[in-house]
């Protein structure tokens, strides 16, 4: 995977810096659009991690660095799900 969550953070911080630029601030509509796109990306990553928890498969796309080994026991996934209230 080309882009990682760290890249998204870098882009969002660049938007914040551009908004604070007193000489040439970023257009607010452009900043809102960047934030909306970032939220969609975060939502898809959230769905991906929940899918991995439910299925017990911990092989993601690479957007979020792997925190657990590929062969993590299903009990790890089940504990994660139960902490979230079964969602």
Backbone atoms as SQL, in Angstrom:
CREATE TABLE atoms (id INTEGER PRIMARY KEY, chain TEXT, resi INTEGER, resn TEXT, atom TEXT, x REAL, y REAL, z REAL);
INSERT INTO atoms VALUES
  (1, 'A', 1, 'UNK', 'N', 0.844, -1.182, 0.000),
  (2, 'A', 1, 'UNK', 'CA', 0.000, 0.000, 0.000),
  (3, 'A', 1, 'UNK', 'C', 0.881, 1.234, 0.000),
  (4, 'A', 2, 'UNK', 'N', 0.514, 2.181, -0.813),
  (5, 'A', 2, 'UNK', 'CA', 1.315, 3.395, -0.977),
  (6, 'A', 2, 'UNK', 'C', 1.153, 4.362, 0.198),
  (7, 'A', 3, 'UNK', 'N', -0.069, 4.651, 0.587),
  (8, 'A', 3, 'UNK', 'CA', -0.329, 5.634, 1.640),
  (9, 'A', 3, 'UNK', 'C', -0.615, 4.957, 2.965),
  (10, 'A', 4, 'UNK', 'N', -0.161, 5.568, 4.015),
  (11, 'A', 4, 'UNK', 'CA', -0.319, 5.045, 5.377),
  (12, 'A', 4, 'UNK', 'C', -1.053, 6.078, 6.224),
  (13, 'A', 5, 'UNK', 'N', -1.485, 5.656, 7.409),
  (14, 'A', 5, 'UNK', 'CA', -2.169, 6.574, 8.322),
  (15, 'A', 5, 'UNK', 'C', -1.256, 7.739, 8.698),
  (16, 'A', 6, 'UNK', 'N', 0.043, 7.485, 8.758),
  (17, 'A', 6, 'UNK', 'CA', 0.981, 8.573, 9.074),
  (18, 'A', 6, 'UNK', 'C', 0.973, 9.628, 7.965),
  (19, 'A', 7, 'UNK', 'N', 0.766, 9.210, 6.716),
  (20, 'A', 7, 'UNK', 'CA', 0.663, 10.175, 5.614),
  (21, 'A', 7, 'UNK', 'C', -0.587, 11.039, 5.772),
  (22, 'A', 8, 'UNK', 'N', -1.680, 10.416, 6.174),
  (23, 'A', 8, 'UNK', 'CA', -2.917, 11.160, 6.393),
  (24, 'A', 8, 'UNK', 'C', -2.713, 12.206, 7.484),
  (25, 'A', 9, 'UNK', 'N', -2.070, 11.805, 8.561),
  (26, 'A', 9, 'UNK', 'CA', -1.789, 12.762, 9.639),
  (27, 'A', 9, 'UNK', 'C', -0.945, 13.926, 9.132),
  (28, 'A', 10, 'UNK', 'N', 0.074, 13.606, 8.340),
  (29, 'A', 10, 'UNK', 'CA', 0.930, 14.658, 7.787),
  (30, 'A', 10, 'UNK', 'C', 0.124, 15.643, 6.943),
  (31, 'A', 11, 'UNK', 'N', -0.776, 15.117, 6.114),
  (32, 'A', 11, 'UNK', 'CA', -1.603, 15.988, 5.270),
  (33, 'A', 11, 'UNK', 'C', -2.530, 16.859, 6.112),
  (34, 'A', 12, 'UNK', 'N', -3.115, 16.268, 7.145),
  (35, 'A', 12, 'UNK', 'CA', -4.024, 17.039, 7.995),
  (36, 'A', 12, 'UNK', 'C', -3.287, 18.129, 8.768),
  (37, 'A', 13, 'UNK', 'N', -2.096, 17.826, 9.229),
  (38, 'A', 13, 'UNK', 'CA', -1.312, 18.866, 9.901),
  (39, 'A', 13, 'UNK', 'C', -0.893, 19.955, 8.920),
  (40, 'A', 14, 'UNK', 'N', -0.635, 19.596, 7.672),
  (41, 'A', 14, 'UNK', 'CA', -0.318, 20.600, 6.652),
  (42, 'A', 14, 'UNK', 'C', -1.518, 21.527, 6.427),
  (43, 'A', 15, 'UNK', 'N', -2.734, 20.956, 6.457),
  (44, 'A', 15, 'UNK', 'CA', -3.946, 21.778, 6.325),
  (45, 'A', 15, 'UNK', 'C', -4.037, 22.751, 7.496),
  (46, 'A', 16, 'UNK', 'N', -3.792, 22.259, 8.713),
  (47, 'A', 16, 'UNK', 'CA', -3.825, 23.148, 9.878),
  (48, 'A', 16, 'UNK', 'C', -2.812, 24.278, 9.757),
  (49, 'A', 17, 'UNK', 'N', -1.616, 23.934, 9.310),
  (50, 'A', 17, 'UNK', 'CA', -0.579, 24.957, 9.140),
  (51, 'A', 17, 'UNK', 'C', -0.987, 25.964, 8.076),
  (52, 'A', 18, 'UNK', 'N', -1.578, 25.490, 6.977),
  (53, 'A', 18, 'UNK', 'CA', -2.011, 26.388, 5.908),
  (54, 'A', 18, 'UNK', 'C', -3.129, 27.314, 6.381),
  (55, 'A', 19, 'UNK', 'N', -3.999, 26.815, 7.234),
  (56, 'A', 19, 'UNK', 'CA', -5.066, 27.659, 7.775),
  (57, 'A', 19, 'UNK', 'C', -4.512, 28.780, 8.651),
  (58, 'A', 20, 'UNK', 'N', -3.392, 28.505, 9.309),
  (59, 'A', 20, 'UNK', 'CA', -2.795, 29.486, 10.215),
  (60, 'A', 20, 'UNK', 'C', -1.849, 30.455, 9.516),
  (61, 'A', 21, 'UNK', 'N', -1.573, 30.236, 8.244),
  (62, 'A', 21, 'UNK', 'CA', -0.686, 31.106, 7.489),
  (63, 'A', 21, 'UNK', 'C', -1.342, 32.480, 7.337),
  (64, 'A', 22, 'UNK', 'N', -0.792, 33.485, 7.993),
  (65, 'A', 22, 'UNK', 'CA', -1.408, 34.815, 7.979),
  (66, 'A', 22, 'UNK', 'C', -1.285, 35.511, 6.626),
  (67, 'A', 23, 'UNK', 'N', -0.237, 35.204, 5.877),
  (68, 'A', 23, 'UNK', 'CA', -0.033, 35.855, 4.585),
  (69, 'A', 23, 'UNK', 'C', -0.904, 35.259, 3.481),
  (70, 'A', 24, 'UNK', 'N', -1.061, 33.945, 3.500),
  (71, 'A', 24, 'UNK', 'CA', -1.850, 33.274, 2.463),
  (72, 'A', 24, 'UNK', 'C', -2.573, 32.078, 3.066),
  (73, 'A', 25, 'UNK', 'N', -3.630, 32.329, 3.859),
  (74, 'A', 25, 'UNK', 'CA', -4.336, 31.216, 4.503),
  (75, 'A', 25, 'UNK', 'C', -5.094, 30.363, 3.487),
  (76, 'A', 26, 'UNK', 'N', -5.232, 29.083, 3.821),
  (77, 'A', 26, 'UNK', 'CA', -5.977, 28.156, 2.965),
  (78, 'A', 26, 'UNK', 'C', -7.452, 28.532, 2.970),
  (79, 'A', 27, 'UNK', 'N', -8.088, 28.371, 1.829),
  (80, 'A', 27, 'UNK', 'CA', -9.518, 28.594, 1.694),
  (81, 'A', 27, 'UNK', 'C', -10.262, 27.631, 2.621),
  (82, 'A', 28, 'UNK', 'N', -11.229, 28.138, 3.367),
  (83, 'A', 28, 'UNK', 'CA', -11.955, 27.315, 4.340),
  (84, 'A', 28, 'UNK', 'C', -12.708, 26.159, 3.690),
  (85, 'A', 29, 'UNK', 'N', -13.267, 26.393, 2.517),
  (86, 'A', 29, 'UNK', 'CA', -14.001, 25.309, 1.840),
  (87, 'A', 29, 'UNK', 'C', -13.043, 24.175, 1.453),
  (88, 'A', 30, 'UNK', 'N', -11.858, 24.526, 1.044),
  (89, 'A', 30, 'UNK', 'CA', -10.853, 23.506, 0.695),
  (90, 'A', 30, 'UNK', 'C', -10.438, 22.724, 1.940),
  (91, 'A', 31, 'UNK', 'N', -10.281, 23.426, 3.057),
  (92, 'A', 31, 'UNK', 'CA', -9.926, 22.754, 4.311),
  (93, 'A', 31, 'UNK', 'C', -11.046, 21.820, 4.760),
  (94, 'A', 32, 'UNK', 'N', -12.291, 22.255, 4.628),
  (95, 'A', 32, 'UNK', 'CA', -13.433, 21.400, 4.984),
  (96, 'A', 32, 'UNK', 'C', -13.468, 20.142, 4.119),
  (97, 'A', 33, 'UNK', 'N', -13.217, 20.317, 2.844),
  (98, 'A', 33, 'UNK', 'CA', -13.209, 19.176, 1.931),
  (99, 'A', 33, 'UNK', 'C', -12.110, 18.191, 2.316),
  (100, 'A', 34, 'UNK', 'N', -10.932, 18.693, 2.638),
  (101, 'A', 34, 'UNK', 'CA', -9.827, 17.821, 3.063),
  (102, 'A', 34, 'UNK', 'C', -10.207, 17.048, 4.320),
  (103, 'A', 35, 'UNK', 'N', -10.864, 17.727, 5.257),
  (104, 'A', 35, 'UNK', 'CA', -11.283, 17.073, 6.500),
  (105, 'A', 35, 'UNK', 'C', -12.342, 16.002, 6.233),
  (106, 'A', 36, 'UNK', 'N', -13.255, 16.278, 5.312),
  (107, 'A', 36, 'UNK', 'CA', -14.294, 15.299, 4.980),
  (108, 'A', 36, 'UNK', 'C', -13.694, 14.056, 4.322),
  (109, 'A', 37, 'UNK', 'N', -12.766, 14.261, 3.409),
  (110, 'A', 37, 'UNK', 'CA', -12.110, 13.132, 2.751),
  (111, 'A', 37, 'UNK', 'C', -11.326, 12.321, 3.783),
  (112, 'A', 38, 'UNK', 'N', -10.632, 13.009, 4.675),
  (113, 'A', 38, 'UNK', 'CA', -9.875, 12.320, 5.725),
  (114, 'A', 38, 'UNK', 'C', -10.806, 11.477, 6.592),
  (115, 'A', 39, 'UNK', 'N', -11.988, 11.996, 6.907),
  (116, 'A', 39, 'UNK', 'CA', -12.943, 11.246, 7.730),
  (117, 'A', 39, 'UNK', 'C', -13.404, 9.980, 7.027),
  (118, 'A', 40, 'UNK', 'N', -13.624, 10.050, 5.732),
  (119, 'A', 40, 'UNK', 'CA', -14.011, 8.862, 4.972),
  (120, 'A', 40, 'UNK', 'C', -12.891, 7.824, 5.027),
  (121, 'A', 41, 'UNK', 'N', -11.647, 8.269, 4.895),
  (122, 'A', 41, 'UNK', 'CA', -10.512, 7.342, 4.954),
  (123, 'A', 41, 'UNK', 'C', -10.438, 6.682, 6.331),
  (124, 'A', 42, 'UNK', 'N', -10.624, 7.474, 7.377),
  (125, 'A', 42, 'UNK', 'CA', -10.602, 6.930, 8.737),
  (126, 'A', 42, 'UNK', 'C', -11.745, 5.936, 8.930),
  (127, 'A', 43, 'UNK', 'N', -12.916, 6.255, 8.411),
  (128, 'A', 43, 'UNK', 'CA', -14.059, 5.344, 8.536),
  (129, 'A', 43, 'UNK', 'C', -13.790, 4.007, 7.845),
  (130, 'A', 44, 'UNK', 'N', -13.151, 4.028, 6.687),
  (131, 'A', 44, 'UNK', 'CA', -12.853, 2.769, 6.008),
  (132, 'A', 44, 'UNK', 'C', -11.805, 1.974, 6.788),
  (133, 'A', 45, 'UNK', 'N', -10.847, 2.650, 7.396),
  (134, 'A', 45, 'UNK', 'CA', -9.844, 1.959, 8.220),
  (135, 'A', 45, 'UNK', 'C', -10.503, 1.347, 9.451),
  (136, 'A', 46, 'UNK', 'N', -11.465, 2.051, 10.034),
  (137, 'A', 46, 'UNK', 'CA', -12.206, 1.526, 11.182),
  (138, 'A', 46, 'UNK', 'C', -12.979, 0.267, 10.787),
  (139, 'A', 47, 'UNK', 'N', -13.632, 0.328, 9.644),
  (140, 'A', 47, 'UNK', 'CA', -14.372, -0.851, 9.170),
  (141, 'A', 47, 'UNK', 'C', -13.419, -2.020, 8.925),
  (142, 'A', 48, 'UNK', 'N', -12.257, -1.717, 8.382),
  (143, 'A', 48, 'UNK', 'CA', -11.269, -2.772, 8.122),
  (144, 'A', 48, 'UNK', 'C', -10.809, -3.427, 9.426),
  (145, 'A', 49, 'UNK', 'N', -10.517, -2.632, 10.441),
  (146, 'A', 49, 'UNK', 'CA', -10.050, -3.206, 11.700),
  (147, 'A', 49, 'UNK', 'C', -11.157, -4.003, 12.385),
  (148, 'A', 50, 'UNK', 'N', -12.394, -3.535, 12.303),
  (149, 'A', 50, 'UNK', 'CA', -13.502, -4.296, 12.892),
  (150, 'A', 50, 'UNK', 'C', -13.694, -5.619, 12.161),
  (151, 'A', 51, 'UNK', 'N', -13.543, -5.602, 10.847),
  (152, 'A', 51, 'UNK', 'CA', -13.653, -6.835, 10.079),
  (153, 'A', 51, 'UNK', 'C', -12.563, -7.814, 10.504),
  (154, 'A', 52, 'UNK', 'N', -11.359, -7.322, 10.692),
  (155, 'A', 52, 'UNK', 'CA', -10.264, -8.191, 11.124),
  (156, 'A', 52, 'UNK', 'C', -10.551, -8.773, 12.503),
  (157, 'A', 53, 'UNK', 'N', -11.131, -7.981, 13.390),
  (158, 'A', 53, 'UNK', 'CA', -11.460, -8.476, 14.733),
  (159, 'A', 53, 'UNK', 'C', -12.514, -9.571, 14.659),
  (160, 'A', 54, 'UNK', 'N', -13.536, -9.356, 13.875),
  (161, 'A', 54, 'UNK', 'CA', -14.636, -10.312, 13.785),
  (162, 'A', 54, 'UNK', 'C', -14.181, -11.619, 13.150),
  (163, 'A', 55, 'UNK', 'N', -13.382, -11.533, 12.112),
  (164, 'A', 55, 'UNK', 'CA', -12.961, -12.733, 11.394),
  (165, 'A', 55, 'UNK', 'C', -11.758, -13.408, 12.032),
  (166, 'A', 56, 'UNK', 'N', -11.051, -12.689, 12.921),
  (167, 'A', 56, 'UNK', 'CA', -9.851, -13.243, 13.525),
  (168, 'A', 56, 'UNK', 'C', -8.658, -13.215, 12.596),
  (169, 'A', 57, 'UNK', 'N', -8.800, -12.570, 11.459),
  (170, 'A', 57, 'UNK', 'CA', -7.689, -12.430, 10.501),
  (171, 'A', 57, 'UNK', 'C', -7.081, -11.048, 10.691),
  (172, 'A', 58, 'UNK', 'N', -5.807, -11.012, 10.920),
  (173, 'A', 58, 'UNK', 'CA', -5.150, -9.755, 11.237),
  (174, 'A', 58, 'UNK', 'C', -4.207, -9.314, 10.120),
  (175, 'A', 59, 'UNK', 'N', -4.634, -9.551, 8.886),
  (176, 'A', 59, 'UNK', 'CA', -3.879, -9.103, 7.725),
  (177, 'A', 59, 'UNK', 'C', -4.637, -7.930, 7.120),
  (178, 'A', 60, 'UNK', 'N', -4.159, -6.733, 7.364),
  (179, 'A', 60, 'UNK', 'CA', -4.814, -5.559, 6.820),
  (180, 'A', 60, 'UNK', 'C', -4.211, -5.161, 5.491),
  (181, 'A', 61, 'UNK', 'N', -4.583, -3.974, 5.044),
  (182, 'A', 61, 'UNK', 'CA', -4.073, -3.462, 3.773),
  (183, 'A', 61, 'UNK', 'C', -2.722, -2.797, 3.937),
  (184, 'A', 62, 'UNK', 'N', -2.329, -2.550, 5.178),
  (185, 'A', 62, 'UNK', 'CA', -1.070, -1.861, 5.416),
  (186, 'A', 62, 'UNK', 'C', -1.261, -0.389, 5.729),
  (187, 'A', 63, 'UNK', 'N', -2.487, 0.103, 5.583),
  (188, 'A', 63, 'UNK', 'CA', -2.757, 1.512, 5.895),
  (189, 'A', 63, 'UNK', 'C', -2.461, 1.783, 7.361),
  (190, 'A', 64, 'UNK', 'N', -2.921, 0.876, 8.216),
  (191, 'A', 64, 'UNK', 'CA', -2.609, 0.932, 9.637),
  (192, 'A', 64, 'UNK', 'C', -1.575, -0.155, 9.881),
  (193, 'A', 65, 'UNK', 'N', -0.447, 0.181, 10.501),
  (194, 'A', 65, 'UNK', 'CA', 0.573, -0.848, 10.734),
  (195, 'A', 65, 'UNK', 'C', 0.010, -2.014, 11.538),
  (196, 'A', 66, 'UNK', 'N', 0.427, -3.227, 11.190),
  (197, 'A', 66, 'UNK', 'CA', -0.035, -4.407, 11.905),
  (198, 'A', 66, 'UNK', 'C', 0.418, -4.350, 13.357),
  (199, 'A', 67, 'UNK', 'N', -0.530, -4.475, 14.266),
  (200, 'A', 67, 'UNK', 'CA', -0.215, -4.446, 15.690),
  (201, 'A', 67, 'UNK', 'C', -0.155, -5.853, 16.266),
  (202, 'A', 68, 'UNK', 'N', -0.807, -6.784, 15.598),
  (203, 'A', 68, 'UNK', 'CA', -0.848, -8.164, 16.080),
  (204, 'A', 68, 'UNK', 'C', -0.259, -9.082, 15.018),
  (205, 'A', 69, 'UNK', 'N', 0.281, -10.208, 15.434),
  (206, 'A', 69, 'UNK', 'CA', 0.810, -11.142, 14.442),
  (207, 'A', 69, 'UNK', 'C', -0.294, -11.681, 13.544),
  (208, 'A', 70, 'UNK', 'N', 0.083, -12.124, 12.353),
  (209, 'A', 70, 'UNK', 'CA', -0.877, -12.642, 11.380),
  (210, 'A', 70, 'UNK', 'C', -1.668, -13.799, 11.954),
  (211, 'A', 71, 'UNK', 'N', -1.052, -14.622, 12.738),
  (212, 'A', 71, 'UNK', 'CA', -1.704, -15.804, 13.306),
  (213, 'A', 71, 'UNK', 'C', -2.181, -15.555, 14.734),
  (214, 'A', 72, 'UNK', 'N', -2.698, -14.385, 15.026),
  (215, 'A', 72, 'UNK', 'CA', -3.178, -14.080, 16.371),
  (216, 'A', 72, 'UNK', 'C', -4.354, -14.994, 16.715),
  (217, 'A', 73, 'UNK', 'N', -4.418, -15.468, 17.934),
  (218, 'A', 73, 'UNK', 'CA', -5.519, -16.355, 18.314),
  (219, 'A', 73, 'UNK', 'C', -6.859, -15.628, 18.265),
  (220, 'A', 74, 'UNK', 'N', -7.910, -16.385, 17.953),
  (221, 'A', 74, 'UNK', 'CA', -9.241, -15.786, 17.863),
  (222, 'A', 74, 'UNK', 'C', -9.696, -15.213, 19.194),
  (223, 'A', 75, 'UNK', 'N', -9.180, -15.717, 20.282),
  (224, 'A', 75, 'UNK', 'CA', -9.576, -15.185, 21.582),
  (225, 'A', 75, 'UNK', 'C', -9.202, -13.716, 21.705),
  (226, 'A', 76, 'UNK', 'N', -8.138, -13.298, 21.037),
  (227, 'A', 76, 'UNK', 'CA', -7.748, -11.882, 21.048),
  (228, 'A', 76, 'UNK', 'C', -8.837, -11.071, 20.371),
  (229, 'A', 77, 'UNK', 'N', -9.312, -11.538, 19.228),
  (230, 'A', 77, 'UNK', 'CA', -10.372, -10.835, 18.513),
  (231, 'A', 77, 'UNK', 'C', -11.652, -10.812, 19.333),
  (232, 'A', 78, 'UNK', 'N', -11.980, -11.911, 19.956),
  (233, 'A', 78, 'UNK', 'CA', -13.208, -11.977, 20.744),
  (234, 'A', 78, 'UNK', 'C', -13.151, -11.049, 21.944),
  (235, 'A', 79, 'UNK', 'N', -11.988, -10.948, 22.605),
  (236, 'A', 79, 'UNK', 'CA', -11.858, -10.010, 23.727),
  (237, 'A', 79, 'UNK', 'C', -12.042, -8.584, 23.243),
  (238, 'A', 80, 'UNK', 'N', -11.488, -8.253, 22.075),
  (239, 'A', 80, 'UNK', 'CA', -11.629, -6.909, 21.521),
  (240, 'A', 80, 'UNK', 'C', -13.079, -6.581, 21.243),
  (241, 'A', 81, 'UNK', 'N', -13.803, -7.539, 20.686),
  (242, 'A', 81, 'UNK', 'CA', -15.208, -7.322, 20.366),
  (243, 'A', 81, 'UNK', 'C', -16.023, -7.157, 21.636),
  (244, 'A', 82, 'UNK', 'N', -15.770, -7.982, 22.645),
  (245, 'A', 82, 'UNK', 'CA', -16.559, -7.896, 23.869),
  (246, 'A', 82, 'UNK', 'C', -16.311, -6.576, 24.589),
  (247, 'A', 83, 'UNK', 'N', -15.102, -6.006, 24.468),
  (248, 'A', 83, 'UNK', 'CA', -14.850, -4.703, 25.074),
  (249, 'A', 83, 'UNK', 'C', -15.635, -3.606, 24.395),
  (250, 'A', 84, 'UNK', 'N', -15.983, -3.797, 23.133),
  (251, 'A', 84, 'UNK', 'CA', -16.733, -2.796, 22.382),
  (252, 'A', 84, 'UNK', 'C', -18.232, -3.010, 22.528),
  (253, 'A', 85, 'UNK', 'N', -18.630, -3.914, 23.354),
  (254, 'A', 85, 'UNK', 'CA', -20.052, -4.155, 23.563),
  (255, 'A', 85, 'UNK', 'C', -20.679, -5.001, 22.470),
  (256, 'A', 86, 'UNK', 'N', -19.882, -5.864, 21.837),
  (257, 'A', 86, 'UNK', 'CA', -20.430, -6.772, 20.836),
  (258, 'A', 86, 'UNK', 'C', -20.598, -6.160, 19.479),
  (259, 'A', 87, 'UNK', 'N', -20.093, -4.966, 19.264),
  (260, 'A', 87, 'UNK', 'CA', -20.235, -4.335, 17.945),
  (261, 'A', 87, 'UNK', 'C', -19.189, -4.821, 16.998);
